[in-house]
Amino acid sequence: MNKQRTHRETDRNDGPPRLYSVAHMPRVDAHVHLGDSGDARRFQGAMTRAGIALGINLSPSREMIAGTANAGRRTKTRILHAPGTYRIDKGLRWSRKDLESFKAAGCVGTKILCKYQSGLNRKAIVSKVKAQEQLGGLPLWVHVVDPPRPGFWQPGFWDRIHDAEKLIRDHPSLPVIMAHGFWLMIDDKGLDVLAGFFDRYSNLNVDLSAVFQWWDPPQPSYDRLRDFMITYADRILYGTDATASHAKKRYYENTHRILETRGRRLNGFFPADSQTYIRGFGLPKETLNRIYWWNAARLIPRVAEALSELGWGASKERFHSLPAGLDMTITTGLTN
């Protein structure tokens, strides 16, 4: 890993203007799946108990998108939507006009799920990704491959990784959020590859959804992963891959303990992860602020505005200029 990159932790001009304590910082789950309004109601009802301020829904129905537009922009929204597509063999399901409609409706991005499907750089895909880049203001989530471990791994893992790399490289002004840590945060080799990608592509980011359970020993190495998250804290977004049925306080608390404490024998997010024994990283407050909320506020439309409406600021602009001594403790009761 390139140790010279540790300046990222302190020297970025767009770092958080105020470092919240663990008890008071907002947490944005940048990767959830809610398929209908009933899912959204159940999830939103659980968010307060789980200490989650906002959720980014990557599976909204068109009815949910329309509901966002009809509700208006200033309704203390707790769930923001980013439409997704799950088959790339026939191209993406949206046109440029759809992208404009998504943006006008208040959507905050789009997602491509291709796993091991090839063709991510076909003309039918690239033309619409380019349209999204030109439109501006909508990041793109991409999910390629699955974990390179027995039961998940398939031939072509690195081919699909480099397909995604080409997409990232060819669209430098499009913020790309690779889901599940790009599946490169679960062993030391992957961390080295991802560090190289981060150093080359300033538009690349990852979320942590469904990654926690892969951090049990011996891979990835504890110290290397902790150092990686501190070094590249401005490129990592908190996320879980939660559905309405997974929005439980104890599941979220598992991930919080992993990131915030030095606990041992910790479990991952999903119920099936109860036999993993992960050691907590006790990340610095500066790192936690970036991962939990600041990167989402920078990269994802409406997040800064929504957090402001919920009590963590006043506007996206004021996130850059809040007085250093301002007490921004939570007034909405969202955290424990």
C-alpha positions in Angstrom: 0.0 0.0 0.0 1.2 3.5 -0.8 2.0 5.0 2.6 2.4 8.5 1.1 -1.4 8.6 0.7 -1.9 9.1 4.5 -2.2 12.8 3.9 -5.7 12.1 2.7 -6.9 11.9 6.3 -6.1 15.5 7.0 -5.4 17.5 3.9 -8.4 17.3 1.7 -10.0 20.7 1.2 -13.5 19.2 1.3 -13.1 17.4 4.6 -15.8 17.6 7.3 -16.1 21.1 8.7 -16.9 19.7 12.1 -16.0 16.3 13.6 -19.0 14.9 15.4 -18.5 12.6 18.3 -19.6 9.0 17.8 -22.7 9.6 19.9 -23.8 12.5 17.7 -22.6 11.9 14.2 -25.2 11.1 11.5 -24.9 7.7 9.9 -26.0 7.4 6.2 -26.6 3.8 4.9 -25.6 4.3 1.3 -26.8 0.9 0.1 -30.3 -0.5 1.0 -32.9 -2.4 -1.0 -36.6 -1.4 -0.6 -38.9 -2.6 -3.4 -42.2 -0.9 -2.5 -43.7 1.7 -0.2 -44.5 -0.9 2.4 -40.8 -1.8 2.6 -40.0 1.8 2.9 -42.4 2.4 5.8 -41.1 -0.6 7.7 -37.5 0.5 7.1 -38.0 4.1 8.1 -39.7 3.0 11.3 -36.6 1.0 12.2 -34.1 3.6 11.3 -34.4 5.6 14.4 -33.9 2.5 16.6 -30.9 1.5 14.5 -29.3 4.9 14.7 -29.5 5.5 10.9 -30.2 9.1 9.7 -30.7 8.4 6.0 -30.9 5.4 3.7 -30.1 5.3 0.0 -32.5 2.9 -1.7 -31.1 1.2 -4.8 -34.3 -0.8 -5.7 -37.1 1.7 -5.9 -40.2 1.0 -8.0 -41.4 3.7 -10.4 -44.3 4.3 -8.0 -41.8 5.1 -5.2 -39.9 7.5 -7.5 -43.2 9.2 -8.5 -44.1 9.5 -4.8 -40.8 11.3 -4.2 -41.6 13.8 -6.8 -45.1 14.4 -5.6 -44.1 14.8 -2.0 -41.9 17.7 -2.8 -38.2 18.3 -1.9 -38.5 19.5 1.7 -40.3 16.9 3.6 -37.6 15.7 6.0 -37.0 12.7 3.8 -35.2 9.8 5.5 -35.0 7.5 2.3 -33.6 8.7 -1.0 -33.9 6.7 -4.2 -31.5 5.6 -6.9 -33.1 3.4 -9.6 -31.3 0.3 -10.6 -31.1 -2.2 -13.5 -30.3 -5.8 -13.1 -29.7 -7.1 -16.7 -27.1 -5.5 -18.9 -27.4 -7.9 -21.9 -30.1 -5.7 -23.4 -28.5 -2.4 -22.3 -29.7 -0.2 -19.5 -33.5 0.2 -19.0 -33.4 4.0 -18.9 -32.9 6.7 -21.6 -31.4 10.1 -21.3 -35.0 11.4 -20.9 -35.5 9.0 -18.1 -32.3 10.2 -16.4 -33.6 13.8 -16.6 -36.9 12.7 -15.2 -35.1 10.8 -12.3 -33.1 13.9 -11.5 -36.2 16.1 -11.6 -38.1 13.7 -9.4 -35.4 14.0 -6.7 -33.6 10.7 -7.4 -29.9 10.7 -6.2 -28.2 8.4 -8.7 -28.6 5.1 -10.6 -27.2 1.5 -10.1 -26.0 -1.2 -12.5 -26.0 -4.8 -11.2 -24.1 -7.0 -13.5 -22.1 -9.4 -11.2 -20.4 -11.8 -13.7 -22.3 -10.6 -16.8 -19.9 -9.4 -19.5 -20.6 -6.4 -21.7 -20.3 -3.5 -19.2 -18.5 -1.5 -21.9 -20.7 -2.2 -24.8 -21.9 0.8 -26.8 -25.5 0.4 -25.5 -24.3 0.7 -21.9 -21.6 3.3 -22.4 -23.8 5.7 -24.3 -26.2 5.9 -21.3 -23.4 6.1 -18.8 -21.9 9.0 -20.8 -25.3 10.7 -20.8 -25.4 10.4 -17.0 -21.9 11.9 -16.8 -22.9 14.8 -19.1 -26.1 15.4 -17.2 -24.2 15.7 -14.0 -25.3 15.5 -10.4 -26.1 11.7 -10.4 -23.5 9.3 -9.1 -23.5 5.7 -10.5 -23.4 2.6 -8.2 -22.0 -0.5 -9.9 -22.0 -4.1 -8.6 -19.6 -6.4 -10.4 -18.7 -10.0 -9.5 -19.2 -11.6 -6.1 -16.6 -12.6 -3.4 -13.6 -14.5 -4.8 -14.2 -17.3 -2.2 -15.5 -20.9 -2.5 -19.2 -20.9 -3.2 -19.1 -17.5 -4.7 -16.2 -17.2 -7.1 -16.5 -17.8 -10.8 -14.0 -17.7 -13.6 -13.7 -14.3 -15.1 -13.5 -12.5 -11.7 -10.6 -10.2 -12.8 -12.0 -9.7 -16.3 -15.1 -8.2 -14.7 -13.0 -6.1 -12.3 -11.1 -4.6 -15.2 -14.3 -4.1 -17.2 -15.4 -1.9 -14.3 -12.0 -0.2 -14.2 -12.4 0.8 -17.8 -15.8 2.3 -17.2 -14.4 4.3 -14.3 -11.4 5.4 -16.3 -13.4 6.4 -19.4 -15.9 8.6 -17.4 -13.6 10.7 -15.1 -16.2 13.3 -14.2 -18.8 10.7 -13.2 -18.8 9.8 -9.5 -18.8 6.0 -9.3 -19.6 4.1 -6.1 -18.6 0.4 -6.4 -20.9 -1.6 -4.3 -19.6 -4.1 -1.7 -16.1 -2.5 -1.6 -15.6 -3.5 -5.3 -15.2 -7.0 -3.7 -11.6 -6.0 -3.3 -11.7 -5.3 0.5 -11.7 -8.9 1.6 -8.1 -9.9 1.2 -4.7 -8.2 1.1 -4.3 -8.7 -2.7 -7.6 -7.0 -3.3 -6.6 -4.1 -1.0 -3.4 -3.5 -3.0 -5.4 -3.5 -6.2 -8.0 -1.1 -4.9 -5.4 1.2 -3.5 -3.9 1.5 -7.0 -7.4 2.2 -8.4 -8.0 4.9 -5.8 -4.6 6.5 -6.6 -5.4 6.6 -10.3 -9.1 7.4 -10.4 -10.3 10.3 -8.3 -13.9 9.6 -9.3 -13.9 6.1 -7.7 -15.5 5.4 -4.4 -16.8 2.2 -2.7 -19.5 1.3 -0.1 -19.1 -1.2 2.6 -22.4 -3.1 2.0 -22.2 -6.9 2.7 -18.4 -6.6 3.3 -18.3 -6.8 7.1 -18.7 -10.5 7.4 -15.7 -11.1 5.2 -13.3 -9.5 7.6 -12.8 -12.4 9.9 -9.2 -13.8 10.2 -6.9 -14.5 8.6 -7.7 -12.4 5.5 -7.6 -9.5 5.1 -4.8 -8.8 7.6 -6.2 -6.7 10.4 -3.5 -4.0 10.4 -3.5 -3.6 6.7 -7.3 -3.2 6.5 -7.4 -0.7 9.3 -4.6 1.3 7.8 -6.4 1.2 4.4 -9.6 2.5 5.8 -7.8 5.4 7.5 -5.7 6.2 4.4 -8.6 6.2 2.0 -11.3 7.4 4.4 -12.5 9.9 1.9 -13.3 7.2 -0.7 -15.4 4.8 1.5 -19.1 5.1 2.3 -21.0 3.2 5.0 -23.6 0.8 3.7 -25.1 -2.5 4.6 -27.2 -4.1 1.8 -30.2 -4.1 4.2 -33.8 -4.9 3.2 -36.8 -4.0 5.3 -36.5 -7.3 7.2 -32.9 -6.6 8.0 -33.4 -3.1 9.5 -32.9 -4.3 13.1 -31.0 -2.4 15.8 -28.8 -5.4 16.7 -27.7 -5.9 13.1 -26.7 -2.3 12.6 -25.0 -2.3 16.0 -22.8 -5.2 14.8 -21.4 -2.9 12.1 -21.0 0.1 14.4 -19.0 -2.0 16.9 -16.7 -3.2 14.1 -16.0 0.3 13.0 -16.0 2.2 16.3 -14.7 -0.2 19.0 -11.8 -2.5 19.6 -14.1 -5.4 20.5 -13.3 -9.0 19.7 -15.4 -11.8 18.3 -17.9 -9.4 16.7 -20.5 -10.5 14.2 -21.3 -9.2 10.7 -24.5 -7.5 9.6 -26.6 -10.4 8.4 -28.1 -13.1 10.8 -26.1 -15.8 9.0 -22.9 -14.0 10.0 -23.3 -14.9 13.7 -20.4 -17.4 13.4 -17.9 -14.8 12.2 -15.4 -13.5 14.8 -14.3 -10.1 13.7 -12.1 -7.8 15.7 -13.2 -4.2 15.9 -11.1 -1.5 14.3 -11.7 1.4 16.7 -11.3 3.9 13.8 -10.4 7.5 14.6 -13.2 10.0 14.8 -11.9 11.7 11.6 -12.3 8.5 9.7 -15.7 7.7 11.1 -17.1 11.1 10.2 -16.0 10.6 6.6 -17.2 7.0 6.2 -20.5 7.5 8.0 -21.8 10.7 6.5 -19.4 13.2 5.0 -18.6 11.2 1.8 -22.3 10.7 1.2 -22.9 14.4 1.7 -20.3 15.3 -0.8 -21.1 12.7 -3.5 -24.9 12.0 -3.3 -27.4 14.7 -4.1 -29.8 15.8 -1.4 -27.9 14.1 1.4 -26.5 17.3 2.8 -29.9 19.0 2.5 -31.7 16.1 4.1 -29.2 15.9 7.0 -29.6 19.7 7.5 -33.4 19.3 7.7 -33.0 16.6 10.3 -30.8 18.8 12.5 -27.1 18.4 11.3 -26.6 21.6 9.4 -28.4 24.3 7.4 -27.5 23.7 3.7 -24.9 22.0 1.5 -22.9 25.3 1.5 -22.9 25.7 5.2 -21.5 22.2 5.6 -18.3 23.9 4.3 -18.4 26.8 6.7 -20.0 25.9 10.0 -18.3 27.7 12.9 -15.8 25.5 14.5 -17.4 25.8 17.9 -21.0 25.3 16.9 -22.8 22.7 19.0 -24.5 20.4 16.4 -25.8 17.8 18.8 -28.8 15.9 17.5 -32.2 17.4 18.1 -34.2 14.7 16.4 -33.5 11.7 18.6 -32.1 9.6 15.8 -29.1 8.2 17.7 -28.8 6.4 21.0 
